[in-house]
Amino acid sequence: MESRNFLRFLFIFLSVSLVLFFTWVHLPYAPQPNSTTDLLDCSTNSPWCTSKNRFQPINKPSTADNILEKPPNPKHRNHESDTPHHPLDPLTISEINKVRTILKSHTLFKSSSPCAFHSIVLEEPDKTLVLKWKKGDSMLPRKAAVVARVAGKSYVLTVDISTGEVAVQENGSRSGYPTMTIEDMTSSTWAPLSNADFNRTIIERGVELQDLACLPISLGWFGENEENRRLIKVQCYSMKGTANFYMRPIEGLTVLLDMDSKEVVEISDKGRGIPIPKAANTDYRYSAQEINPEMMFVNPISIEQPKGPSFTVEDEHLVKWANWEFHLKPDPRAGVIISRAKVRDPDSGEMRNVMYKGYTSELFVPYMDPTDAWYFKTYMDAGEYGFGLQAMPLDPLNDCPRNAYYMDGVFAAGDGTPYVRSHMVCVFESYAGDIGWRHSESPITGMEIREVRPKVTLVVRMAASVANYDYIVDWEFQTDGLIRIKVGLSGILMVKGTSYVNTNQVPGQQNLYGTLLSENVIGVIHDHYITFYLDMDIDGSDNSFVKVNIQKQRTSPGESPRRSYLKAIRNVAKTEKDAQIQLKLYDPSEFHVVNPMKRTRVGNPVGYKLVPGGTAASLLDHDDPPQKRGAFTNNQIWVTPYNQSEQWAGGLFVYQSQGEDTLAVWSERDRPIENKDIVLWYTLGFHHVPCQEDFPIMPTVSSSFDLKPVNFFESNPILRIPPNVEKDLPVCKPAASA
């Protein structure tokens, strides 16, 4: 009987885990999400969308216009017949299957030892070969980069898909383990149920096993006790009465688990006196809200494009819009990768190189609670969990507007079987009423001039739900040549249970390590750091990094009525240490990547500058174990020479790593970077002191940085774009009033 009950609970628990990690159900929350019935249909064949002063339906553009005629229908695509068209295209289903077949016959995988594939992705060809390749050329050899574990050891392999040749790379003595597979995560959440002491503890804490939800939590690295085996910690919640189980932690209960054997190593239960928070008011779904009739919601809004979007996606991955073109692909670790970004020169018409490759390299999320159940929560979401693996299907009309184009990810499961992550990325045009440029002449000049140009941008978006937290990453391209990279944080806080229901109960000297958000719920203070890899190729691969210091200059006595002014002093970084930058408000600088061999007609080196937005810096001690692993956040800016093996700021194997293979370690080599093929790294940071408005789900908070042309063009590149005129814009009417 006991065995049957256990199997029943195991089935329920595993089902919940699979729902959490393998299915992606959109759970809307107030205000009510958009639906197709709320928005006007302004597609090309709709009679309700007219151009003012014409009073008839807009004619369809011809297919020769190279325009998407209708809003793309975000239905699931069949990827079985996909073939690569570009050297950087991701592996297809057939290619992944072939890699799997090749490896099955390899000596390493022939034994009966347990094995798992932690990553099967494209081994990108040598950069010089990709730069030379043009459409119509023969496809460069297709290879797969494989990370696998066999019999408890980690391997990096390269598989030539055409020849079947397999090369096993030396792993060296680096610490750490590969990114967890989805199977690692799901199996770890139900493994504790095989332990009678764990089951007994859960029941003693007042939770029925069928109401249990558990999360796999990476444990960082804190010493020798955590070496020589893959470990993970598991913490659990009560799902009873709410979909938002994150707000009902079983505080103080932590299971230490061997991830390979699924053996429970240790159970720590130090929260028996802490009640599980109530479920009331925690559900964030729209269907669960009691709507106050006096609340005023905005009317539905939608940007309509009767002629269809202005961008095209060729061969599944090449995006062309306005004066931009770039290669776009989903990635299981980085999320999305932008490659071969080029912008058209308005004078010469030439497509000019801006960036060879850009992506999210790593995320570091340390929580600021040193107690037993929290000190280890110092996540590296890309290297430990896979930022792309955690990407959820985007919700049409709410995540992305009507005319968005959706791109799927094709990834490999732990056994090497390919699967499709649908609607992982969307591409759309955005207009928020912003202004590209303007000038109105003052009446005192006697000239009646008012010139204004609207700003329309192209956005590439993905959203990753790493358990409780949601990250929205946007790459926004502007017609003036600027690229804006924006990160939004939303989702649900990771909270701590407490016996307190009001701040007046908290002793004056006690540190809560956060904010009391609701009865028995503390939002713990934490940071978010998102480090971006930016291989800038400004009109070619050989570039230099220039720090332009803005310094106060004092005038000489009698020189001027002014006492001081600002002066820009250019310093070209010779080696990596010259380009290790910590941002300082009262020591301002600009940060340029220039091509010293190409100049404008008046002699300035062409370039782009990195423009930091609101950001934060890590305040942890450099010898604190989490900061050793996250040492790539010690500076906001780094510049390194291009090296194909240096792509992940936290190292190739991040899980339980000790920090000996990070961006900070590479940069200490102090290699030459002047007039070299260089990579720019930038870390966007957030300090998060939770507040009650973050309960039960957080309004999105965002920050961004820009890559902006600096003497790249001869003049304003959008000088010649036309203004909007009334006759060109659609006027959409609801069907009832037409």
KEVEXZA-966458 format. One record per residue (C-alpha): residue number from 1; x, y, z. Coordinates in steps of 0.5 Angstrom, whole numbers. Each point is the difference from the previous one (the first is absolute). Layout:
BEGIN
NUM|X|Y|Z $
...
***
This chain:
BEGIN
1|0|0|0 $
2|6|5|2 $
3|3|-2|-7 $
4|-6|2|-4 $
5|-1|6|4 $
6|7|2|-1 $
7|-1|-1|-8 $
8|-6|4|0 $
9|3|6|3 $
10|6|-1|-4 $
11|-4|0|-7 $
12|-3|6|3 $
13|6|3|1 $
14|3|-1|-6 $
15|-6|2|-4 $
16|1|7|3 $
17|7|0|-1 $
18|-1|-1|-7 $
19|-5|5|-1 $
20|5|5|3 $
21|6|-2|-4 $
22|-3|-3|-7 $
23|-7|4|-1 $
24|-1|7|-1 $
25|-7|3|2 $
26|-1|7|0 $
27|-3|2|6 $
28|-3|7|-1 $
29|-1|5|5 $
30|-3|7|2 $
31|-1|4|-4 $
32|-3|-4|-5 $
33|4|-3|-6 $
34|-1|2|-7 $
35|-4|-5|-4 $
36|-2|0|-7 $
37|-7|2|1 $
38|3|7|3 $
39|4|2|-5 $
40|-2|3|-7 $
41|2|-4|-6 $
42|4|4|-4 $
43|3|-5|-5 $
44|0|1|-7 $
45|-6|-3|-2 $
46|-4|3|6 $
47|-6|5|-3 $
48|0|4|7 $
49|7|3|-1 $
50|0|5|-5 $
51|5|6|-2 $
52|-3|7|2 $
53|-2|4|-6 $
54|-1|-7|-4 $
55|-5|-3|3 $
56|1|-7|-3 $
57|4|-6|2 $
58|7|0|0 $
59|2|-4|-6 $
60|5|-6|1 $
61|7|1|-2 $
62|3|-4|-5 $
63|4|-6|2 $
64|6|4|-4 $
65|0|5|5 $
66|4|-5|5 $
67|-5|1|5 $
68|-3|-4|5 $
69|-8|0|-3 $
70|-3|-2|7 $
71|1|0|7 $
72|4|-7|1 $
73|-5|-5|3 $
74|4|-3|6 $
75|-1|-7|-1 $
76|4|-5|1 $
77|5|-1|-5 $
78|3|-7|-3 $
79|7|0|1 $
80|1|-7|-3 $
81|2|2|-7 $
82|5|6|2 $
83|6|1|-3 $
84|6|5|2 $
85|1|6|-5 $
86|5|4|4 $
87|7|-3|3 $
88|-3|3|7 $
89|-7|-3|-1 $
90|-2|-5|6 $
91|0|-7|0 $
92|-6|-3|-3 $
93|-4|-6|2 $
94|3|-5|-5 $
95|7|3|2 $
96|-1|-1|7 $
97|-3|-7|-1 $
98|7|-2|-5 $
99|4|3|6 $
100|-3|-5|5 $
101|0|-6|-5 $
102|8|2|-1 $
103|1|0|8 $
104|-4|-6|1 $
105|6|-4|-4 $
106|6|3|3 $
107|4|-3|5 $
108|-2|4|6 $
109|-7|-1|0 $
110|0|-7|-2 $
111|1|-3|7 $
112|-6|-1|5 $
113|2|6|4 $
114|-5|6|1 $
115|0|6|-4 $
116|-3|6|-2 $
117|0|6|-5 $
118|1|6|3 $
119|0|4|-6 $
120|0|-1|-8 $
121|1|6|-4 $
122|3|3|-6 $
123|8|0|0 $
124|0|7|-3 $
125|5|0|-6 $
126|7|4|1 $
127|-2|8|0 $
128|4|1|-6 $
129|-3|-5|-4 $
130|-7|3|2 $
131|2|7|-2 $
132|2|-2|-7 $
133|-6|-5|-1 $
134|-6|3|-5 $
135|-7|-2|-1 $
136|1|-5|-6 $
137|7|-3|2 $
138|0|-7|2 $
139|-2|-1|7 $
140|6|0|5 $
141|1|-7|4 $
142|-5|-1|5 $
143|2|-3|7 $
144|-3|-1|6 $
145|3|3|7 $
146|-2|-6|5 $
147|0|0|8 $
148|-1|-6|3 $
149|1|-4|6 $
150|2|-7|0 $
151|1|-5|6 $
152|0|7|5 $
153|6|3|-5 $
154|-2|6|-4 $
155|2|1|-7 $
156|1|5|-6 $
157|-1|-3|-7 $
158|0|3|-7 $
159|-4|-5|-5 $
160|1|1|-7 $
161|-7|-1|-3 $
162|2|-1|-7 $
163|6|-5|1 $
164|-2|-3|7 $
165|6|2|3 $
166|0|1|8 $
167|6|4|3 $
168|0|-1|8 $
169|3|7|3 $
170|4|0|6 $
171|-4|3|6 $
172|6|2|4 $
173|0|0|7 $
174|-6|5|0 $
175|-5|0|6 $
176|-7|0|-1 $
177|-5|-4|-4 $
178|-4|1|-6 $
179|-7|4|0 $
180|-6|-5|3 $
181|-4|-3|-5 $
182|-8|0|1 $
183|0|-7|2 $
184|5|2|5 $
185|-4|5|3 $
186|-7|-4|0 $
187|3|-6|3 $
188|3|4|5 $
189|-6|3|2 $
190|-4|-7|2 $
191|6|-4|2 $
192|-1|2|7 $
193|-6|-4|0 $
194|4|-6|1 $
195|2|2|6 $
196|-4|-2|6 $
197|3|5|5 $
198|-2|6|-5 $
199|-7|-3|-1 $
200|-1|0|7 $
201|3|7|1 $
202|-5|3|-5 $
203|-6|-3|3 $
204|2|2|7 $
205|1|7|-3 $
206|-8|0|-1 $
207|1|-1|-8 $
208|-3|-6|-4 $
209|4|-3|-5 $
210|-5|1|-6 $
211|1|8|2 $
212|7|0|0 $
213|4|3|-6 $
214|8|0|1 $
215|5|4|-4 $
216|7|-2|-2 $
217|5|5|3 $
218|8|1|-2 $
219|4|0|6 $
220|6|4|-3 $
221|7|-2|3 $
222|2|1|7 $
223|5|-5|2 $
224|3|-7|-1 $
225|-6|-3|3 $
226|-3|2|-7 $
227|5|-3|-4 $
228|0|-6|-4 $
229|-7|-2|-1 $
230|-6|4|-3 $
231|-4|3|5 $
232|-7|4|0 $
233|-4|2|6 $
234|-8|-1|0 $
235|-5|5|3 $
236|-7|-1|0 $
237|-7|4|0 $
238|-7|-1|2 $
239|-5|0|-7 $
240|-6|0|5 $
241|-5|5|-2 $
242|4|4|-5 $
243|4|0|-7 $
244|5|4|3 $
245|4|-5|5 $
246|6|4|0 $
247|-3|4|5 $
248|-1|-6|5 $
249|7|-2|1 $
250|1|-6|5 $
251|5|5|3 $
252|7|-3|3 $
253|-1|-7|-3 $
254|6|-2|-5 $
255|1|-6|-3 $
256|8|-1|-3 $
257|-1|-5|-5 $
258|5|-4|-5 $
259|-2|2|-7 $
260|3|-6|-3 $
261|-2|-6|5 $
262|-6|4|3 $
263|2|-2|7 $
264|-2|5|5 $
265|6|2|3 $
266|-3|4|6 $
267|-6|3|2 $
268|0|7|4 $
269|-6|2|3 $
270|1|6|4 $
271|-7|4|-1 $
272|-5|-4|4 $
273|-2|6|4 $
274|-2|4|-6 $
275|-7|-1|-3 $
276|-1|-1|-7 $
277|-3|7|-3 $
278|-8|0|-2 $
279|-2|-1|-7 $
280|-5|6|1 $
281|2|5|-5 $
282|6|-3|-4 $
283|-3|-2|-6 $
284|2|4|-6 $
285|-5|-3|-5 $
286|-5|5|-3 $
287|-5|-5|1 $
288|1|0|7 $
289|0|7|1 $
290|-6|4|3 $
291|-1|6|-4 $
292|-2|7|3 $
293|-5|3|-5 $
294|3|7|1 $
295|6|-2|-2 $
296|2|3|-7 $
297|3|-4|-5 $
298|3|2|-6 $
299|-3|-1|-7 $
300|3|-6|-4 $
301|6|3|-4 $
302|3|-3|-6 $
303|5|3|-6 $
304|-3|-2|-6 $
305|4|-1|-7 $
306|-5|-1|-6 $
307|6|-1|-5 $
308|3|-5|5 $
309|6|1|4 $
310|6|3|-3 $
311|5|-6|1 $
312|1|-6|-3 $
313|3|-7|3 $
314|4|-3|-6 $
315|2|-8|1 $
316|-3|0|7 $
317|6|4|3 $
318|2|6|-4 $
319|-4|6|2 $
320|0|6|-4 $
321|-3|7|2 $
322|0|7|-2 $
323|8|1|0 $
324|2|-6|4 $
325|1|-7|-1 $
326|2|-6|5 $
327|0|-7|1 $
328|-4|-2|6 $
329|-1|-7|3 $
330|-2|-3|7 $
331|5|-3|4 $
332|-1|-5|6 $
333|5|4|5 $
334|0|7|-3 $
335|-7|1|-2 $
336|1|3|-6 $
337|6|2|-4 $
338|0|6|-5 $
339|6|-1|-5 $
340|3|4|-6 $
341|-4|6|1 $
342|1|5|-5 $
343|-3|7|-2 $
344|-1|3|-7 $
345|4|7|-1 $
346|-5|5|-2 $
347|5|3|-5 $
348|4|-6|-3 $
349|-6|-5|1 $
350|6|-5|2 $
351|-2|-5|6 $
352|5|2|5 $
353|2|-5|6 $
354|-2|2|7 $
355|0|-6|4 $
356|2|-7|-1 $
357|-3|-4|6 $
358|-4|3|6 $
359|-4|-4|5 $
360|-1|-1|8 $
361|6|-4|2 $
362|-2|-1|8 $
363|-4|2|5 $
364|2|1|7 $
365|-6|0|6 $
366|3|0|7 $
367|-5|1|6 $
368|2|4|6 $
369|-2|-5|5 $
370|6|-4|4 $
371|-5|-5|4 $
372|0|-7|-1 $
373|-5|-1|-5 $
374|2|6|-4 $
375|7|1|-1 $
376|1|-4|-6 $
377|-5|3|-4 $
378|5|4|-5 $
379|-3|-2|-7 $
380|4|0|-6 $
381|-6|-1|-5 $
382|3|-1|-6 $
383|6|-5|2 $
384|-4|-4|5 $
385|-7|0|-3 $
386|0|2|-7 $
387|-3|7|-2 $
388|-3|-3|-6 $
389|-2|-6|3 $
390|-4|4|5 $
391|-3|4|-6 $
392|-8|0|0 $
393|-4|0|-6 $
394|-2|8|-1 $
395|-7|1|0 $
396|-3|4|-6 $
397|-3|7|1 $
398|3|0|7 $
399|7|-2|0 $
400|0|3|-8 $
401|-4|4|-4 $
402|-5|-3|-6 $
403|5|1|-5 $
404|6|-4|3 $
405|4|-5|-3 $
406|1|-6|4 $
407|6|-5|0 $
408|1|-7|3 $
409|6|-3|4 $
410|2|-7|-2 $
411|4|-3|6 $
412|2|-7|2 $
413|-2|-3|6 $
414|4|-4|5 $
415|0|-6|-4 $
416|2|4|-6 $
417|-7|0|-3 $
418|-2|6|-4 $
419|-6|4|3 $
420|-3|7|-2 $
421|-1|6|4 $
422|-6|3|-3 $
423|-1|8|-1 $
424|7|1|4 $
425|2|6|-3 $
426|-4|6|-3 $
427|1|5|-5 $
428|-4|7|-1 $
429|0|7|-2 $
430|-1|5|6 $
431|-3|7|0 $
432|-1|3|7 $
433|-1|7|-3 $
434|7|2|1 $
435|4|5|-4 $
436|6|-2|-5 $
437|2|7|0 $
438|-4|7|-1 $
439|1|8|0 $
440|-5|5|0 $
441|3|7|-1 $
442|-1|6|5 $
443|-5|6|-3 $
444|6|5|1 $
445|3|-3|-6 $
446|-6|1|-4 $
447|1|-7|-3 $
448|-6|-4|0 $
449|3|-7|1 $
450|-2|-6|4 $
451|3|-7|-2 $
452|-1|-6|4 $
453|1|-7|-2 $
454|-3|-6|4 $
455|4|-6|3 $
456|-2|-7|-2 $
457|5|-5|2 $
458|1|-8|-1 $
459|0|-4|7 $
460|2|-7|0 $
461|-3|-3|7 $
462|1|-6|4 $
463|-3|-2|7 $
464|3|-5|5 $
465|-3|-2|6 $
466|5|-3|5 $
467|-4|-3|5 $
468|-4|6|3 $
469|4|5|-3 $
470|-2|3|-7 $
471|6|3|-5 $
472|-2|4|-6 $
473|5|2|-5 $
474|0|4|-5 $
475|4|2|-6 $
476|-2|6|-3 $
477|2|3|-7 $
478|-1|7|-2 $
479|1|3|-6 $
480|5|5|2 $
481|5|-6|1 $
482|-1|0|8 $
483|-1|-7|3 $
484|-3|0|7 $
485|0|-6|4 $
486|-5|0|5 $
487|-2|-5|6 $
488|-6|0|4 $
489|-1|-4|6 $
490|-7|-3|2 $
491|-3|-6|3 $
492|0|-2|7 $
493|4|1|6 $
494|4|-5|4 $
495|-3|1|7 $
496|2|-2|7 $
497|-5|-3|5 $
498|0|4|7 $
499|-4|0|6 $
500|-1|7|-1 $
501|-7|3|-2 $
502|2|8|1 $
503|6|4|0 $
504|-2|2|7 $
505|2|-7|3 $
506|7|0|-3 $
507|5|1|6 $
508|4|7|-2 $
509|7|-4|-1 $
510|-2|-6|-4 $
511|2|0|-7 $
512|-6|-3|-5 $
513|5|0|-6 $
514|-6|3|-4 $
515|-7|3|1 $
516|-6|-2|3 $
517|-5|-1|-6 $
518|-6|-3|3 $
519|-2|-4|6 $
520|6|-5|1 $
521|3|2|-6 $
522|7|3|-1 $
523|3|2|-7 $
524|7|-1|1 $
525|5|5|-3 $
526|4|-2|-6 $
527|4|2|-6 $
528|-1|-1|-8 $
529|6|0|-4 $
530|-1|-1|-8 $
531|7|0|-4 $
532|0|1|-7 $
533|5|-3|-5 $
534|1|5|-6 $
535|5|-1|-5 $
536|0|6|-4 $
537|2|1|-7 $
538|0|7|-2 $
539|1|0|-7 $
540|5|-6|1 $
541|3|-5|5 $
542|6|4|2 $
543|-3|6|5 $
544|3|4|6 $
545|-4|2|7 $
546|1|7|2 $
547|-2|3|6 $
548|-2|7|0 $
549|1|3|6 $
550|-4|6|2 $
551|4|5|4 $
552|-1|6|4 $
553|5|6|-3 $
554|1|6|4 $
555|1|7|-4 $
556|7|4|1 $
557|-1|6|3 $
558|-3|6|-4 $
559|-1|-6|-6 $
560|-8|1|1 $
561|-5|2|4 $
562|-1|-8|1 $
563|3|-3|5 $
564|0|-7|-2 $
565|-3|-5|-6 $
566|1|-7|-2 $
567|5|-3|-5 $
568|-1|-7|-3 $
569|7|-4|0 $
570|1|-6|-4 $
571|4|-6|2 $
572|1|-6|-4 $
573|0|-7|4 $
574|6|-3|-2 $
575|-1|-7|5 $
576|-6|-3|3 $
577|1|3|7 $
578|0|7|-3 $
579|-7|-2|-2 $
580|-3|-2|7 $
581|-5|5|1 $
582|-4|2|6 $
583|-5|5|-1 $
584|0|6|4 $
585|-5|6|0 $
586|5|5|2 $
587|6|-2|-4 $
588|-4|-1|-7 $
589|2|-3|-6 $
590|-2|-2|-7 $
591|2|-7|-3 $
592|1|-1|-7 $
593|2|-6|-4 $
594|3|3|-7 $
595|3|-2|-6 $
596|7|4|0 $
597|1|-2|-7 $
598|-6|3|-3 $
599|-2|8|1 $
600|-6|4|-2 $
601|2|6|-5 $
602|2|5|5 $
603|5|-5|3 $
604|-4|-3|6 $
605|1|-8|1 $
606|-7|-3|-1 $
607|-3|-4|6 $
608|-6|-2|5 $
609|0|2|7 $
610|-3|-4|6 $
611|-5|5|4 $
612|-1|-3|7 $
613|-7|1|3 $
614|-3|-1|7 $
615|5|-6|3 $
616|2|-2|6 $
617|7|-3|3 $
618|1|-6|4 $
619|2|2|7 $
620|2|-7|2 $
621|7|-2|3 $
622|5|-2|-6 $
623|2|-6|4 $
624|-8|-2|2 $
625|-1|-7|-4 $
626|-6|3|-4 $
627|4|6|-2 $
628|6|-4|-2 $
629|-4|-4|-5 $
630|-4|6|-2 $
631|7|4|-1 $
632|-2|2|-7 $
633|-5|5|4 $
634|6|4|4 $
635|0|5|-6 $
636|-5|2|-5 $
637|4|0|-6 $
638|5|-4|-2 $
639|4|-1|-7 $
640|3|-6|-2 $
641|4|-3|-7 $
642|-5|-4|-4 $
643|1|-8|2 $
644|-5|-5|-2 $
645|1|-4|7 $
646|-2|7|4 $
647|-8|0|-1 $
648|-3|-1|7 $
649|2|5|5 $
650|-1|-5|6 $
651|4|-5|-4 $
652|-2|-6|-4 $
653|-2|-4|6 $
654|-3|4|5 $
655|-4|-5|5 $
656|4|0|6 $
657|6|3|-3 $
658|5|4|4 $
659|1|6|-4 $
660|7|-2|-3 $
661|-3|0|-8 $
662|-3|7|0 $
663|0|7|-4 $
664|4|3|6 $
665|5|-6|0 $
666|1|1|-8 $
667|1|7|1 $
668|5|0|5 $
669|5|-3|-6 $
670|0|8|-2 $
671|0|-2|-8 $
672|1|5|-5 $
673|-6|3|-2 $
674|1|6|-5 $
675|-2|-1|-7 $
676|-1|-7|1 $
677|-7|-4|-1 $
678|-3|2|7 $
679|-6|-2|4 $
680|-4|5|5 $
681|-3|-3|6 $
682|-5|4|4 $
683|-4|-2|6 $
684|-7|3|2 $
685|-1|0|7 $
686|-6|1|5 $
687|-1|0|7 $
688|-6|-2|2 $
689|-3|2|7 $
690|-7|-3|0 $
691|-6|4|2 $
692|-8|-2|0 $
693|-1|2|-7 $
694|4|-6|-2 $
695|-5|-5|4 $
696|-3|-4|-3 $
697|3|1|-7 $
698|5|5|-2 $
699|-2|6|-5 $
700|6|0|-5 $
701|6|4|2 $
702|5|2|-6 $
703|7|2|-1 $
704|4|1|-7 $
705|6|2|-3 $
706|2|2|-7 $
707|5|-1|-6 $
708|0|7|-3 $
709|3|2|-7 $
710|6|5|2 $
711|3|3|-7 $
712|-3|-6|-3 $
713|-4|4|-5 $
714|2|6|-4 $
715|-6|4|3 $
716|-7|-2|3 $
717|-2|-7|-3 $
718|-7|2|0 $
719|0|7|-3 $
720|-4|-3|-6 $
721|-5|-4|3 $
722|-7|3|-2 $
723|-5|3|6 $
724|-7|-4|1 $
725|-6|3|-4 $
726|-7|-1|1 $
727|-2|-3|-6 $
728|5|-6|1 $
729|-2|-2|7 $
730|-6|-5|1 $
731|-6|2|3 $
732|-3|-6|4 $
733|-7|0|2 $
734|-4|-5|4 $
735|-5|-5|-4 $
736|-6|3|4 $
737|2|7|-2 $
738|2|-1|-7 $
***
